Each structure stands twice: as structure tokens, then as C-alpha cells.
Amino acid sequence: MNEQYEYVPHRLLHRRVRDIASGVEGELMAVINENVSDSASHQRWMELAYIRGATGREFTTAVENVEPAHDQPKTAAGRRDMRSA
């Protein structure tokens, strides 16, 4: 399979975002339109968001799963703090 891709501009690039599929937050590093097909005869393109999490590791998700992160932490401790306020 030939690797084929192109970078796509995105309004949240280099901002803190949240992957709604996993709940993980991080910095949106890139959005790439990638050929994700497993055969040369049929190409299937998908826009993937590359997010760098707190550990420094990047992961991908569908670009439709990306939303701006909220200022409040998503941890259990953060939810407790918000209730007591």
C-alpha cells in the first residue's frame, strides 16, 4: 500500500481538545486526510486528528470526535472540587 496523506487546516490546531470517544484531553497536533484502505484497487480516505496527550504520546481519532477542552479537569477529583464550590 502506498502511503498517501495530506494535511488539513483545522480551527483547533495547537489548542487543547478533548476526544469525545475516549474522554482523553490533549493538544491537537495535526489533522491529516489519510488513505486508510488495505487494498490498492479501492482507496478509502479519512480525516484523522492527531492528539498529544499528557504523557506526550500521540493518538488518533476521527476528526468528528474532536471538541474544545473545557477549563475544568475531567478527573474524579476535579468533579468533587466543582460540587463543593
C-alpha positions as CSV (number, residue, x, y, z in Angstrom):
1,M,0.0,0.0,0.0
2,N,1.3,3.4,-0.9
3,E,1.2,5.8,2.0
4,Q,-0.9,8.8,0.9
5,Y,-1.9,11.7,3.0
6,E,-2.4,15.4,3.1
7,Y,-2.5,17.9,6.0
8,V,-5.9,19.6,6.6
9,P,-6.3,23.0,8.3
10,H,-8.4,22.9,11.5
11,R,-9.6,25.8,13.7
12,L,-8.4,24.0,16.9
13,L,-4.9,23.2,15.7
14,H,-2.4,23.5,18.5
15,R,-5.1,24.0,21.1
16,R,-6.3,21.9,24.0
17,V,-9.0,19.5,22.8
18,R,-11.0,16.5,24.0
19,D,-11.6,13.3,22.2
20,I,-15.3,12.6,22.8
21,A,-14.9,8.9,22.1
22,S,-12.3,8.3,24.9
23,G,-12.7,11.4,27.0
24,V,-8.9,12.0,26.8
25,E,-7.7,15.6,26.5
26,G,-4.5,16.9,24.8
27,E,-3.2,19.2,22.2
28,L,-4.4,18.9,18.6
29,M,-1.1,18.4,16.7
30,A,-2.4,17.8,13.2
31,V,-5.4,16.8,11.1
32,I,-4.5,14.6,8.2
33,N,-6.6,13.2,5.3
34,E,-5.2,9.7,5.1
35,N,-5.7,6.8,2.7
36,V,-6.7,4.1,5.2
37,S,-7.6,1.4,2.7
38,D,-5.9,-2.0,2.8
39,S,-6.0,-2.6,-1.0
40,A,-4.5,-0.7,-3.9
41,S,-7.7,-1.1,-6.0
42,H,-10.1,0.7,-3.6
43,Q,-9.0,3.8,-1.8
44,R,-10.7,4.9,1.3
45,W,-9.8,8.3,2.7
46,M,-10.5,9.5,6.3
47,E,-9.7,12.7,8.2
48,L,-7.8,11.7,11.3
49,A,-6.9,14.0,14.2
50,Y,-3.6,13.5,15.9
51,I,-3.8,14.5,19.6
52,R,-0.8,14.6,22.0
53,G,-1.9,13.5,25.5
54,A,-0.5,14.5,28.9
55,T,2.1,11.6,28.6
56,G,3.5,13.0,25.4
57,R,2.2,10.1,23.4
58,E,0.0,10.9,20.3
59,F,-3.1,9.1,19.4
60,T,-5.6,9.3,16.5
61,T,-9.3,9.7,16.4
62,A,-11.8,10.7,13.8
63,V,-11.8,14.4,13.4
64,E,-15.6,14.5,14.1
65,N,-14.7,13.3,17.7
66,V,-12.6,16.5,18.5
67,E,-14.1,19.3,20.6
68,P,-12.5,22.1,22.5
69,A,-11.5,21.1,26.0
70,H,-13.1,22.8,29.0
71,D,-11.1,24.6,31.6
72,Q,-12.3,22.3,34.3
73,P,-10.4,19.0,34.9
74,K,-12.1,15.8,33.8
75,T,-10.7,13.8,36.8
76,A,-12.8,12.4,39.7
77,A,-11.0,14.9,42.0
78,G,-11.9,17.8,39.7
79,R,-15.6,16.8,39.7
80,R,-15.5,16.6,43.5
81,D,-14.0,20.1,43.7
82,M,-16.7,21.5,41.3
83,R,-19.5,20.1,43.5
84,S,-18.2,21.6,46.7
85,A,-17.8,25.0,45.2
